[in-house]
């Protein structure tokens, strides 16, 4: 079963509590005993903890997409198709995803509590938070342009995730950047650094963004395509600098 099929009715998600667990409960139409859920989580050890993080990531992605659509005032067919395609949502599980999306869009709570809870769940996992923000980038630009309201929303989420304006530009370039994007910006370095520094940064980025590492930190398998796209942009940026500088 994919992560989407596990969300509604799964005890791990409820064990998180907070706005994410509460919203899943409302969307599912029932509530579970949180004490029982937490006991189940503890008995499952590290594996259950990782599964809980993956569920939290998936729910937060749905909720933050819904809040972004609310901020923009509309949901386009392109955005829906992009969500389904990029994040591998099977047709028979779209109803469950839709329940959470619609509940998140209809409720009065803002996006901030959900973004803040993700910050609490992944305080040391900057790369995982970056992948969630990147996922929102992908959805926002599905109709060919990121609108002003979406940009404002994305920057607000980024600030909660403790990314500054420089980080925001880097994340955008490393996930969505075209071939003419600044390779230094994609790697997050200045243009006057040494060749050795470029090589070191490149090796660090490849290690930090390896799919296996991200999954071990709580990134769902369904999000790996987005992570792989970032790795491709990093590789492309490094190759361009190797040619530009004549690096050996």
Biotite code that builds the C-alpha atoms (Angstrom):
import biotite.structure as struc

atoms = struc.array([
    struc.Atom([0.000, 0.000, 0.000], chain_id="A", res_id=1, res_name="UNK", atom_name="CA", element="C"),
    struc.Atom([1.271, 3.481, -0.858], chain_id="A", res_id=2, res_name="UNK", atom_name="CA", element="C"),
    struc.Atom([1.636, 6.246, 1.718], chain_id="A", res_id=3, res_name="UNK", atom_name="CA", element="C"),
    struc.Atom([-1.654, 7.761, 0.558], chain_id="A", res_id=4, res_name="UNK", atom_name="CA", element="C"),
    struc.Atom([-3.595, 4.600, 1.355], chain_id="A", res_id=5, res_name="UNK", atom_name="CA", element="C"),
    struc.Atom([-2.155, 4.509, 4.863], chain_id="A", res_id=6, res_name="UNK", atom_name="CA", element="C"),
    struc.Atom([-3.074, 8.024, 5.894], chain_id="A", res_id=7, res_name="UNK", atom_name="CA", element="C"),
    struc.Atom([-6.736, 7.811, 6.799], chain_id="A", res_id=8, res_name="UNK", atom_name="CA", element="C"),
    struc.Atom([-7.370, 5.314, 9.568], chain_id="A", res_id=9, res_name="UNK", atom_name="CA", element="C"),
    struc.Atom([-3.679, 4.759, 10.333], chain_id="A", res_id=10, res_name="UNK", atom_name="CA", element="C"),
    struc.Atom([-2.804, 5.051, 14.018], chain_id="A", res_id=11, res_name="UNK", atom_name="CA", element="C"),
    struc.Atom([0.658, 6.458, 13.363], chain_id="A", res_id=12, res_name="UNK", atom_name="CA", element="C"),
    struc.Atom([-0.710, 9.723, 11.997], chain_id="A", res_id=13, res_name="UNK", atom_name="CA", element="C"),
    struc.Atom([-3.019, 10.188, 14.949], chain_id="A", res_id=14, res_name="UNK", atom_name="CA", element="C"),
    struc.Atom([-0.171, 9.510, 17.367], chain_id="A", res_id=15, res_name="UNK", atom_name="CA", element="C"),
    struc.Atom([1.373, 12.773, 16.217], chain_id="A", res_id=16, res_name="UNK", atom_name="CA", element="C"),
    struc.Atom([-1.482, 14.773, 17.639], chain_id="A", res_id=17, res_name="UNK", atom_name="CA", element="C"),
    struc.Atom([-1.476, 18.479, 16.834], chain_id="A", res_id=18, res_name="UNK", atom_name="CA", element="C"),
    struc.Atom([-3.243, 20.022, 13.840], chain_id="A", res_id=19, res_name="UNK", atom_name="CA", element="C"),
    struc.Atom([-2.091, 17.280, 11.443], chain_id="A", res_id=20, res_name="UNK", atom_name="CA", element="C"),
    struc.Atom([-3.509, 14.426, 13.510], chain_id="A", res_id=21, res_name="UNK", atom_name="CA", element="C"),
    struc.Atom([-6.696, 16.369, 14.230], chain_id="A", res_id=22, res_name="UNK", atom_name="CA", element="C"),
    struc.Atom([-7.353, 17.140, 10.573], chain_id="A", res_id=23, res_name="UNK", atom_name="CA", element="C"),
    struc.Atom([-6.815, 13.534, 9.530], chain_id="A", res_id=24, res_name="UNK", atom_name="CA", element="C"),
    struc.Atom([-9.314, 12.482, 12.174], chain_id="A", res_id=25, res_name="UNK", atom_name="CA", element="C"),
    struc.Atom([-11.951, 14.900, 10.904], chain_id="A", res_id=26, res_name="UNK", atom_name="CA", element="C"),
    struc.Atom([-11.356, 13.859, 7.281], chain_id="A", res_id=27, res_name="UNK", atom_name="CA", element="C"),
    struc.Atom([-11.590, 10.182, 8.256], chain_id="A", res_id=28, res_name="UNK", atom_name="CA", element="C"),
    struc.Atom([-14.876, 10.795, 10.017], chain_id="A", res_id=29, res_name="UNK", atom_name="CA", element="C"),
    struc.Atom([-13.739, 9.204, 13.261], chain_id="A", res_id=30, res_name="UNK", atom_name="CA", element="C"),
    struc.Atom([-11.177, 9.510, 16.010], chain_id="A", res_id=31, res_name="UNK", atom_name="CA", element="C"),
    struc.Atom([-8.927, 6.906, 17.574], chain_id="A", res_id=32, res_name="UNK", atom_name="CA", element="C"),
    struc.Atom([-7.700, 6.672, 21.122], chain_id="A", res_id=33, res_name="UNK", atom_name="CA", element="C"),
    struc.Atom([-4.517, 8.745, 21.099], chain_id="A", res_id=34, res_name="UNK", atom_name="CA", element="C"),
    struc.Atom([-3.052, 6.883, 24.076], chain_id="A", res_id=35, res_name="UNK", atom_name="CA", element="C"),
    struc.Atom([-3.477, 3.586, 22.212], chain_id="A", res_id=36, res_name="UNK", atom_name="CA", element="C"),
    struc.Atom([-2.004, 5.118, 19.078], chain_id="A", res_id=37, res_name="UNK", atom_name="CA", element="C"),
    struc.Atom([1.049, 6.413, 20.923], chain_id="A", res_id=38, res_name="UNK", atom_name="CA", element="C"),
    struc.Atom([1.549, 3.051, 22.639], chain_id="A", res_id=39, res_name="UNK", atom_name="CA", element="C"),
    struc.Atom([1.437, 1.386, 19.232], chain_id="A", res_id=40, res_name="UNK", atom_name="CA", element="C"),
    struc.Atom([3.989, 3.875, 17.945], chain_id="A", res_id=41, res_name="UNK", atom_name="CA", element="C"),
    struc.Atom([6.350, 3.259, 20.864], chain_id="A", res_id=42, res_name="UNK", atom_name="CA", element="C"),
    struc.Atom([6.096, -0.520, 20.508], chain_id="A", res_id=43, res_name="UNK", atom_name="CA", element="C"),
    struc.Atom([6.948, -0.229, 16.833], chain_id="A", res_id=44, res_name="UNK", atom_name="CA", element="C"),
    struc.Atom([10.267, 1.463, 17.593], chain_id="A", res_id=45, res_name="UNK", atom_name="CA", element="C"),
    struc.Atom([12.319, 3.278, 14.964], chain_id="A", res_id=46, res_name="UNK", atom_name="CA", element="C"),
    struc.Atom([10.431, 1.795, 12.020], chain_id="A", res_id=47, res_name="UNK", atom_name="CA", element="C"),
    struc.Atom([7.099, 3.080, 13.319], chain_id="A", res_id=48, res_name="UNK", atom_name="CA", element="C"),
    struc.Atom([8.652, 6.491, 14.024], chain_id="A", res_id=49, res_name="UNK", atom_name="CA", element="C"),
    struc.Atom([9.876, 6.805, 10.432], chain_id="A", res_id=50, res_name="UNK", atom_name="CA", element="C"),
    struc.Atom([6.493, 5.685, 9.101], chain_id="A", res_id=51, res_name="UNK", atom_name="CA", element="C"),
    struc.Atom([4.833, 8.338, 11.269], chain_id="A", res_id=52, res_name="UNK", atom_name="CA", element="C"),
    struc.Atom([7.136, 11.012, 9.860], chain_id="A", res_id=53, res_name="UNK", atom_name="CA", element="C"),
    struc.Atom([6.332, 9.895, 6.319], chain_id="A", res_id=54, res_name="UNK", atom_name="CA", element="C"),
    struc.Atom([2.625, 10.115, 7.013], chain_id="A", res_id=55, res_name="UNK", atom_name="CA", element="C"),
    struc.Atom([3.074, 13.538, 8.590], chain_id="A", res_id=56, res_name="UNK", atom_name="CA", element="C"),
    struc.Atom([5.012, 14.708, 5.520], chain_id="A", res_id=57, res_name="UNK", atom_name="CA", element="C"),
    struc.Atom([2.316, 13.414, 3.161], chain_id="A", res_id=58, res_name="UNK", atom_name="CA", element="C"),
    struc.Atom([-0.553, 14.981, 5.108], chain_id="A", res_id=59, res_name="UNK", atom_name="CA", element="C"),
    struc.Atom([1.311, 18.278, 5.455], chain_id="A", res_id=60, res_name="UNK", atom_name="CA", element="C"),
    struc.Atom([1.901, 18.303, 1.698], chain_id="A", res_id=61, res_name="UNK", atom_name="CA", element="C"),
    struc.Atom([-1.821, 17.892, 1.015], chain_id="A", res_id=62, res_name="UNK", atom_name="CA", element="C"),
    struc.Atom([-2.785, 20.506, 3.606], chain_id="A", res_id=63, res_name="UNK", atom_name="CA", element="C"),
    struc.Atom([-0.217, 23.088, 2.510], chain_id="A", res_id=64, res_name="UNK", atom_name="CA", element="C"),
    struc.Atom([-1.246, 22.590, -1.128], chain_id="A", res_id=65, res_name="UNK", atom_name="CA", element="C"),
    struc.Atom([-4.861, 23.175, -0.103], chain_id="A", res_id=66, res_name="UNK", atom_name="CA", element="C"),
    struc.Atom([-3.949, 26.313, 1.825], chain_id="A", res_id=67, res_name="UNK", atom_name="CA", element="C"),
    struc.Atom([-1.915, 27.555, -1.145], chain_id="A", res_id=68, res_name="UNK", atom_name="CA", element="C"),
    struc.Atom([-4.918, 27.007, -3.427], chain_id="A", res_id=69, res_name="UNK", atom_name="CA", element="C"),
    struc.Atom([-7.050, 28.953, -0.945], chain_id="A", res_id=70, res_name="UNK", atom_name="CA", element="C"),
    struc.Atom([-4.535, 31.804, -0.912], chain_id="A", res_id=71, res_name="UNK", atom_name="CA", element="C"),
    struc.Atom([-4.508, 31.867, -4.723], chain_id="A", res_id=72, res_name="UNK", atom_name="CA", element="C"),
    struc.Atom([-8.291, 31.633, -4.885], chain_id="A", res_id=73, res_name="UNK", atom_name="CA", element="C"),
    struc.Atom([-8.500, 28.668, -7.252], chain_id="A", res_id=74, res_name="UNK", atom_name="CA", element="C"),
    struc.Atom([-7.376, 25.137, -8.018], chain_id="A", res_id=75, res_name="UNK", atom_name="CA", element="C"),
    struc.Atom([-6.594, 24.463, -11.674], chain_id="A", res_id=76, res_name="UNK", atom_name="CA", element="C"),
    struc.Atom([-6.861, 21.133, -13.444], chain_id="A", res_id=77, res_name="UNK", atom_name="CA", element="C"),
    struc.Atom([-3.138, 21.439, -14.240], chain_id="A", res_id=78, res_name="UNK", atom_name="CA", element="C"),
    struc.Atom([-2.337, 21.628, -10.524], chain_id="A", res_id=79, res_name="UNK", atom_name="CA", element="C"),
    struc.Atom([-4.486, 18.602, -9.722], chain_id="A", res_id=80, res_name="UNK", atom_name="CA", element="C"),
    struc.Atom([-2.915, 16.589, -12.545], chain_id="A", res_id=81, res_name="UNK", atom_name="CA", element="C"),
    struc.Atom([0.567, 17.681, -11.461], chain_id="A", res_id=82, res_name="UNK", atom_name="CA", element="C"),
    struc.Atom([-0.095, 16.550, -7.900], chain_id="A", res_id=83, res_name="UNK", atom_name="CA", element="C"),
    struc.Atom([-1.322, 13.150, -9.090], chain_id="A", res_id=84, res_name="UNK", atom_name="CA", element="C"),
    struc.Atom([1.553, 12.712, -11.537], chain_id="A", res_id=85, res_name="UNK", atom_name="CA", element="C"),
    struc.Atom([4.483, 13.972, -9.496], chain_id="A", res_id=86, res_name="UNK", atom_name="CA", element="C"),
    struc.Atom([3.457, 12.273, -6.269], chain_id="A", res_id=87, res_name="UNK", atom_name="CA", element="C"),
    struc.Atom([2.136, 9.035, -7.753], chain_id="A", res_id=88, res_name="UNK", atom_name="CA", element="C"),
    struc.Atom([-1.359, 9.142, -6.285], chain_id="A", res_id=89, res_name="UNK", atom_name="CA", element="C"),
    struc.Atom([-3.295, 6.077, -7.565], chain_id="A", res_id=90, res_name="UNK", atom_name="CA", element="C"),
    struc.Atom([-6.746, 6.910, -8.900], chain_id="A", res_id=91, res_name="UNK", atom_name="CA", element="C"),
    struc.Atom([-8.429, 4.707, -6.307], chain_id="A", res_id=92, res_name="UNK", atom_name="CA", element="C"),
    struc.Atom([-6.744, 6.670, -3.487], chain_id="A", res_id=93, res_name="UNK", atom_name="CA", element="C"),
    struc.Atom([-7.570, 10.151, -4.782], chain_id="A", res_id=94, res_name="UNK", atom_name="CA", element="C"),
    struc.Atom([-10.803, 10.133, -2.770], chain_id="A", res_id=95, res_name="UNK", atom_name="CA", element="C"),
    struc.Atom([-8.877, 9.877, 0.509], chain_id="A", res_id=96, res_name="UNK", atom_name="CA", element="C"),
    struc.Atom([-6.433, 12.576, -0.575], chain_id="A", res_id=97, res_name="UNK", atom_name="CA", element="C"),
    struc.Atom([-9.391, 14.709, -1.670], chain_id="A", res_id=98, res_name="UNK", atom_name="CA", element="C"),
    struc.Atom([-11.079, 14.408, 1.730], chain_id="A", res_id=99, res_name="UNK", atom_name="CA", element="C"),
    struc.Atom([-8.038, 15.844, 3.498], chain_id="A", res_id=100, res_name="UNK", atom_name="CA", element="C"),
    struc.Atom([-7.552, 18.523, 0.818], chain_id="A", res_id=101, res_name="UNK", atom_name="CA", element="C"),
    struc.Atom([-11.181, 19.671, 0.997], chain_id="A", res_id=102, res_name="UNK", atom_name="CA", element="C"),
    struc.Atom([-11.227, 19.655, 4.801], chain_id="A", res_id=103, res_name="UNK", atom_name="CA", element="C"),
    struc.Atom([-8.020, 21.707, 4.912], chain_id="A", res_id=104, res_name="UNK", atom_name="CA", element="C"),
    struc.Atom([-9.337, 24.197, 2.390], chain_id="A", res_id=105, res_name="UNK", atom_name="CA", element="C"),
    struc.Atom([-12.703, 24.572, 4.140], chain_id="A", res_id=106, res_name="UNK", atom_name="CA", element="C"),
    struc.Atom([-11.470, 25.009, 7.708], chain_id="A", res_id=107, res_name="UNK", atom_name="CA", element="C"),
    struc.Atom([-10.669, 28.450, 9.060], chain_id="A", res_id=108, res_name="UNK", atom_name="CA", element="C"),
    struc.Atom([-7.257, 27.571, 10.507], chain_id="A", res_id=109, res_name="UNK", atom_name="CA", element="C"),
    struc.Atom([-4.389, 29.118, 8.589], chain_id="A", res_id=110, res_name="UNK", atom_name="CA", element="C"),
    struc.Atom([-1.433, 27.210, 7.149], chain_id="A", res_id=111, res_name="UNK", atom_name="CA", element="C"),
    struc.Atom([0.942, 28.302, 9.896], chain_id="A", res_id=112, res_name="UNK", atom_name="CA", element="C"),
    struc.Atom([0.131, 25.611, 12.516], chain_id="A", res_id=113, res_name="UNK", atom_name="CA", element="C"),
    struc.Atom([0.726, 22.851, 9.975], chain_id="A", res_id=114, res_name="UNK", atom_name="CA", element="C"),
    struc.Atom([4.020, 24.303, 8.774], chain_id="A", res_id=115, res_name="UNK", atom_name="CA", element="C"),
    struc.Atom([5.085, 24.848, 12.388], chain_id="A", res_id=116, res_name="UNK", atom_name="CA", element="C"),
    struc.Atom([4.293, 21.229, 13.272], chain_id="A", res_id=117, res_name="UNK", atom_name="CA", element="C"),
    struc.Atom([6.451, 20.022, 10.373], chain_id="A", res_id=118, res_name="UNK", atom_name="CA", element="C"),
    struc.Atom([9.232, 22.235, 11.738], chain_id="A", res_id=119, res_name="UNK", atom_name="CA", element="C"),
    struc.Atom([8.792, 20.508, 15.109], chain_id="A", res_id=120, res_name="UNK", atom_name="CA", element="C"),
    struc.Atom([8.819, 17.018, 13.554], chain_id="A", res_id=121, res_name="UNK", atom_name="CA", element="C"),
    struc.Atom([11.863, 17.678, 11.349], chain_id="A", res_id=122, res_name="UNK", atom_name="CA", element="C"),
    struc.Atom([13.899, 20.243, 13.345], chain_id="A", res_id=123, res_name="UNK", atom_name="CA", element="C"),
    struc.Atom([17.272, 18.839, 12.233], chain_id="A", res_id=124, res_name="UNK", atom_name="CA", element="C"),
    struc.Atom([16.200, 17.609, 8.800], chain_id="A", res_id=125, res_name="UNK", atom_name="CA", element="C"),
    struc.Atom([16.641, 20.668, 6.599], chain_id="A", res_id=126, res_name="UNK", atom_name="CA", element="C"),
    struc.Atom([16.732, 18.573, 3.426], chain_id="A", res_id=127, res_name="UNK", atom_name="CA", element="C"),
    struc.Atom([13.337, 16.997, 4.181], chain_id="A", res_id=128, res_name="UNK", atom_name="CA", element="C"),
    struc.Atom([11.794, 20.427, 4.854], chain_id="A", res_id=129, res_name="UNK", atom_name="CA", element="C"),
    struc.Atom([13.340, 21.613, 1.613], chain_id="A", res_id=130, res_name="UNK", atom_name="CA", element="C"),
    struc.Atom([11.727, 18.736, -0.292], chain_id="A", res_id=131, res_name="UNK", atom_name="CA", element="C"),
    struc.Atom([8.303, 19.695, 1.042], chain_id="A", res_id=132, res_name="UNK", atom_name="CA", element="C"),
    struc.Atom([8.809, 23.312, -0.003], chain_id="A", res_id=133, res_name="UNK", atom_name="CA", element="C"),
    struc.Atom([10.033, 22.126, -3.408], chain_id="A", res_id=134, res_name="UNK", atom_name="CA", element="C"),
    struc.Atom([6.900, 19.998, -3.793], chain_id="A", res_id=135, res_name="UNK", atom_name="CA", element="C"),
    struc.Atom([4.825, 23.141, -3.289], chain_id="A", res_id=136, res_name="UNK", atom_name="CA", element="C"),
    struc.Atom([6.937, 24.898, -5.950], chain_id="A", res_id=137, res_name="UNK", atom_name="CA", element="C"),
    struc.Atom([6.120, 22.111, -8.419], chain_id="A", res_id=138, res_name="UNK", atom_name="CA", element="C"),
    struc.Atom([2.391, 22.395, -7.796], chain_id="A", res_id=139, res_name="UNK", atom_name="CA", element="C"),
    struc.Atom([2.383, 26.206, -7.936], chain_id="A", res_id=140, res_name="UNK", atom_name="CA", element="C"),
    struc.Atom([4.079, 26.324, -11.325], chain_id="A", res_id=141, res_name="UNK", atom_name="CA", element="C"),
    struc.Atom([2.023, 23.491, -12.857], chain_id="A", res_id=142, res_name="UNK", atom_name="CA", element="C"),
    struc.Atom([-0.090, 25.980, -14.824], chain_id="A", res_id=143, res_name="UNK", atom_name="CA", element="C"),
    struc.Atom([3.039, 27.598, -16.251], chain_id="A", res_id=144, res_name="UNK", atom_name="CA", element="C"),
    struc.Atom([3.440, 30.493, -13.866], chain_id="A", res_id=145, res_name="UNK", atom_name="CA", element="C"),
    struc.Atom([3.781, 31.046, -10.123], chain_id="A", res_id=146, res_name="UNK", atom_name="CA", element="C"),
    struc.Atom([1.316, 33.808, -9.292], chain_id="A", res_id=147, res_name="UNK", atom_name="CA", element="C"),
    struc.Atom([2.052, 36.645, -6.868], chain_id="A", res_id=148, res_name="UNK", atom_name="CA", element="C"),
    struc.Atom([-0.254, 35.257, -4.162], chain_id="A", res_id=149, res_name="UNK", atom_name="CA", element="C"),
    struc.Atom([1.477, 31.886, -4.460], chain_id="A", res_id=150, res_name="UNK", atom_name="CA", element="C"),
    struc.Atom([4.925, 33.483, -4.191], chain_id="A", res_id=151, res_name="UNK", atom_name="CA", element="C"),
    struc.Atom([3.913, 35.348, -1.029], chain_id="A", res_id=152, res_name="UNK", atom_name="CA", element="C"),
    struc.Atom([2.496, 32.126, 0.420], chain_id="A", res_id=153, res_name="UNK", atom_name="CA", element="C"),
    struc.Atom([5.583, 30.077, -0.458], chain_id="A", res_id=154, res_name="UNK", atom_name="CA", element="C"),
    struc.Atom([7.904, 32.645, 1.100], chain_id="A", res_id=155, res_name="UNK", atom_name="CA", element="C"),
    struc.Atom([5.821, 32.570, 4.284], chain_id="A", res_id=156, res_name="UNK", atom_name="CA", element="C"),
    struc.Atom([6.107, 28.776, 4.470], chain_id="A", res_id=157, res_name="UNK", atom_name="CA", element="C"),
    struc.Atom([9.833, 29.063, 3.782], chain_id="A", res_id=158, res_name="UNK", atom_name="CA", element="C"),
    struc.Atom([10.299, 31.459, 6.710], chain_id="A", res_id=159, res_name="UNK", atom_name="CA", element="C"),
    struc.Atom([8.552, 29.032, 9.079], chain_id="A", res_id=160, res_name="UNK", atom_name="CA", element="C"),
    struc.Atom([10.871, 26.315, 7.766], chain_id="A", res_id=161, res_name="UNK", atom_name="CA", element="C"),
    struc.Atom([13.771, 28.682, 8.644], chain_id="A", res_id=162, res_name="UNK", atom_name="CA", element="C"),
    struc.Atom([14.841, 29.435, 5.081], chain_id="A", res_id=163, res_name="UNK", atom_name="CA", element="C"),
    struc.Atom([15.848, 33.012, 4.226], chain_id="A", res_id=164, res_name="UNK", atom_name="CA", element="C"),
    struc.Atom([15.449, 34.786, 0.867], chain_id="A", res_id=165, res_name="UNK", atom_name="CA", element="C"),
    struc.Atom([18.787, 33.434, -0.366], chain_id="A", res_id=166, res_name="UNK", atom_name="CA", element="C"),
    struc.Atom([17.732, 29.899, 0.520], chain_id="A", res_id=167, res_name="UNK", atom_name="CA", element="C"),
    struc.Atom([14.395, 30.489, -1.209], chain_id="A", res_id=168, res_name="UNK", atom_name="CA", element="C"),
    struc.Atom([16.104, 31.447, -4.465], chain_id="A", res_id=169, res_name="UNK", atom_name="CA", element="C"),
    struc.Atom([18.515, 28.515, -4.201], chain_id="A", res_id=170, res_name="UNK", atom_name="CA", element="C"),
    struc.Atom([15.742, 25.990, -3.551], chain_id="A", res_id=171, res_name="UNK", atom_name="CA", element="C"),
    struc.Atom([13.737, 27.306, -6.477], chain_id="A", res_id=172, res_name="UNK", atom_name="CA", element="C"),
    struc.Atom([16.739, 27.098, -8.809], chain_id="A", res_id=173, res_name="UNK", atom_name="CA", element="C"),
    struc.Atom([17.821, 23.646, -7.629], chain_id="A", res_id=174, res_name="UNK", atom_name="CA", element="C"),
    struc.Atom([14.364, 22.143, -8.140], chain_id="A", res_id=175, res_name="UNK", atom_name="CA", element="C"),
    struc.Atom([12.742, 24.150, -10.910], chain_id="A", res_id=176, res_name="UNK", atom_name="CA", element="C"),
    struc.Atom([15.747, 25.893, -12.426], chain_id="A", res_id=177, res_name="UNK", atom_name="CA", element="C"),
    struc.Atom([16.268, 25.856, -16.181], chain_id="A", res_id=178, res_name="UNK", atom_name="CA", element="C"),
    struc.Atom([19.541, 25.293, -18.014], chain_id="A", res_id=179, res_name="UNK", atom_name="CA", element="C"),
    struc.Atom([20.277, 29.027, -17.851], chain_id="A", res_id=180, res_name="UNK", atom_name="CA", element="C"),
    struc.Atom([19.868, 29.180, -14.067], chain_id="A", res_id=181, res_name="UNK", atom_name="CA", element="C"),
    struc.Atom([22.962, 30.351, -12.175], chain_id="A", res_id=182, res_name="UNK", atom_name="CA", element="C"),
    struc.Atom([24.972, 27.185, -11.343], chain_id="A", res_id=183, res_name="UNK", atom_name="CA", element="C"),
    struc.Atom([26.555, 28.930, -8.346], chain_id="A", res_id=184, res_name="UNK", atom_name="CA", element="C"),
    struc.Atom([23.106, 29.717, -6.940], chain_id="A", res_id=185, res_name="UNK", atom_name="CA", element="C"),
    struc.Atom([21.984, 26.112, -7.419], chain_id="A", res_id=186, res_name="UNK", atom_name="CA", element="C"),
    struc.Atom([24.993, 24.904, -5.417], chain_id="A", res_id=187, res_name="UNK", atom_name="CA", element="C"),
    struc.Atom([24.502, 27.670, -2.858], chain_id="A", res_id=188, res_name="UNK", atom_name="CA", element="C"),
    struc.Atom([28.014, 29.138, -3.238], chain_id="A", res_id=189, res_name="UNK", atom_name="CA", element="C"),
    struc.Atom([29.659, 32.405, -4.301], chain_id="A", res_id=190, res_name="UNK", atom_name="CA", element="C"),
    struc.Atom([31.217, 32.734, -7.723], chain_id="A", res_id=191, res_name="UNK", atom_name="CA", element="C"),
    struc.Atom([34.650, 33.524, -6.251], chain_id="A", res_id=192, res_name="UNK", atom_name="CA", element="C"),
    struc.Atom([35.133, 30.252, -4.341], chain_id="A", res_id=193, res_name="UNK", atom_name="CA", element="C"),
    struc.Atom([37.972, 27.893, -5.234], chain_id="A", res_id=194, res_name="UNK", atom_name="CA", element="C"),
    struc.Atom([37.643, 24.789, -7.371], chain_id="A", res_id=195, res_name="UNK", atom_name="CA", element="C"),
    struc.Atom([38.337, 22.645, -4.319], chain_id="A", res_id=196, res_name="UNK", atom_name="CA", element="C"),
    struc.Atom([35.487, 24.327, -2.449], chain_id="A", res_id=197, res_name="UNK", atom_name="CA", element="C"),
    struc.Atom([33.130, 23.662, -5.351], chain_id="A", res_id=198, res_name="UNK", atom_name="CA", element="C"),
    struc.Atom([34.091, 19.990, -5.309], chain_id="A", res_id=199, res_name="UNK", atom_name="CA", element="C"),
    struc.Atom([33.583, 19.782, -1.551], chain_id="A", res_id=200, res_name="UNK", atom_name="CA", element="C"),
    struc.Atom([30.173, 21.453, -1.685], chain_id="A", res_id=201, res_name="UNK", atom_name="CA", element="C"),
    struc.Atom([29.130, 19.220, -4.572], chain_id="A", res_id=202, res_name="UNK", atom_name="CA", element="C"),
    struc.Atom([30.092, 16.054, -2.675], chain_id="A", res_id=203, res_name="UNK", atom_name="CA", element="C"),
    struc.Atom([28.239, 17.277, 0.431], chain_id="A", res_id=204, res_name="UNK", atom_name="CA", element="C"),
    struc.Atom([25.098, 18.072, -1.571], chain_id="A", res_id=205, res_name="UNK", atom_name="CA", element="C"),
    struc.Atom([25.098, 14.679, -3.273], chain_id="A", res_id=206, res_name="UNK", atom_name="CA", element="C"),
    struc.Atom([25.445, 12.950, 0.079], chain_id="A", res_id=207, res_name="UNK", atom_name="CA", element="C"),
    struc.Atom([22.774, 15.056, 1.799], chain_id="A", res_id=208, res_name="UNK", atom_name="CA", element="C"),
    struc.Atom([20.301, 14.615, -1.036], chain_id="A", res_id=209, res_name="UNK", atom_name="CA", element="C"),
    struc.Atom([20.800, 10.902, -1.646], chain_id="A", res_id=210, res_name="UNK", atom_name="CA", element="C"),
    struc.Atom([17.307, 9.312, -1.846], chain_id="A", res_id=211, res_name="UNK", atom_name="CA", element="C"),
    struc.Atom([18.177, 6.580, 0.667], chain_id="A", res_id=212, res_name="UNK", atom_name="CA", element="C"),
    struc.Atom([19.239, 9.171, 3.237], chain_id="A", res_id=213, res_name="UNK", atom_name="CA", element="C"),
    struc.Atom([16.135, 11.266, 2.698], chain_id="A", res_id=214, res_name="UNK", atom_name="CA", element="C"),
    struc.Atom([13.870, 8.248, 3.055], chain_id="A", res_id=215, res_name="UNK", atom_name="CA", element="C"),
    struc.Atom([15.639, 7.273, 6.276], chain_id="A", res_id=216, res_name="UNK", atom_name="CA", element="C"),
    struc.Atom([14.827, 10.745, 7.613], chain_id="A", res_id=217, res_name="UNK", atom_name="CA", element="C"),
    struc.Atom([11.129, 10.518, 6.777], chain_id="A", res_id=218, res_name="UNK", atom_name="CA", element="C"),
    struc.Atom([10.666, 11.375, 3.092], chain_id="A", res_id=219, res_name="UNK", atom_name="CA", element="C"),
    struc.Atom([7.967, 9.123, 1.554], chain_id="A", res_id=220, res_name="UNK", atom_name="CA", element="C"),
    struc.Atom([8.921, 6.971, -1.425], chain_id="A", res_id=221, res_name="UNK", atom_name="CA", element="C"),
    struc.Atom([6.294, 8.852, -3.447], chain_id="A", res_id=222, res_name="UNK", atom_name="CA", element="C"),
    struc.Atom([8.392, 12.040, -3.146], chain_id="A", res_id=223, res_name="UNK", atom_name="CA", element="C"),
    struc.Atom([11.631, 10.555, -4.448], chain_id="A", res_id=224, res_name="UNK", atom_name="CA", element="C"),
    struc.Atom([10.983, 11.705, -8.019], chain_id="A", res_id=225, res_name="UNK", atom_name="CA", element="C"),
    struc.Atom([11.115, 15.315, -6.830], chain_id="A", res_id=226, res_name="UNK", atom_name="CA", element="C"),
    struc.Atom([14.323, 14.620, -4.891], chain_id="A", res_id=227, res_name="UNK", atom_name="CA", element="C"),
    struc.Atom([15.887, 12.960, -7.940], chain_id="A", res_id=228, res_name="UNK", atom_name="CA", element="C"),
    struc.Atom([15.015, 15.992, -10.042], chain_id="A", res_id=229, res_name="UNK", atom_name="CA", element="C"),
    struc.Atom([16.927, 18.186, -7.600], chain_id="A", res_id=230, res_name="UNK", atom_name="CA", element="C"),
    struc.Atom([19.952, 15.854, -7.787], chain_id="A", res_id=231, res_name="UNK", atom_name="CA", element="C"),
    struc.Atom([19.811, 16.136, -11.582], chain_id="A", res_id=232, res_name="UNK", atom_name="CA", element="C"),
    struc.Atom([19.884, 19.958, -11.349], chain_id="A", res_id=233, res_name="UNK", atom_name="CA", element="C"),
    struc.Atom([22.834, 19.780, -8.926], chain_id="A", res_id=234, res_name="UNK", atom_name="CA", element="C"),
    struc.Atom([24.724, 17.475, -11.282], chain_id="A", res_id=235, res_name="UNK", atom_name="CA", element="C"),
    struc.Atom([23.971, 19.729, -14.236], chain_id="A", res_id=236, res_name="UNK", atom_name="CA", element="C"),
    struc.Atom([25.150, 22.825, -12.337], chain_id="A", res_id=237, res_name="UNK", atom_name="CA", element="C"),
    struc.Atom([28.388, 21.101, -11.297], chain_id="A", res_id=238, res_name="UNK", atom_name="CA", element="C"),
    struc.Atom([29.075, 19.879, -14.842], chain_id="A", res_id=239, res_name="UNK", atom_name="CA", element="C"),
    struc.Atom([28.574, 23.415, -16.141], chain_id="A", res_id=240, res_name="UNK", atom_name="CA", element="C"),
    struc.Atom([31.075, 24.794, -13.619], chain_id="A", res_id=241, res_name="UNK", atom_name="CA", element="C"),
    struc.Atom([33.590, 22.072, -14.480], chain_id="A", res_id=242, res_name="UNK", atom_name="CA", element="C"),
    struc.Atom([33.447, 23.135, -18.140], chain_id="A", res_id=243, res_name="UNK", atom_name="CA", element="C"),
    struc.Atom([33.313, 26.868, -17.358], chain_id="A", res_id=244, res_name="UNK", atom_name="CA", element="C"),
    struc.Atom([36.368, 26.732, -15.099], chain_id="A", res_id=245, res_name="UNK", atom_name="CA", element="C"),
    struc.Atom([38.234, 23.964, -16.882], chain_id="A", res_id=246, res_name="UNK", atom_name="CA", element="C"),
    struc.Atom([38.278, 21.993, -13.630], chain_id="A", res_id=247, res_name="UNK", atom_name="CA", element="C"),
    struc.Atom([40.120, 18.690, -13.459], chain_id="A", res_id=248, res_name="UNK", atom_name="CA", element="C"),
])
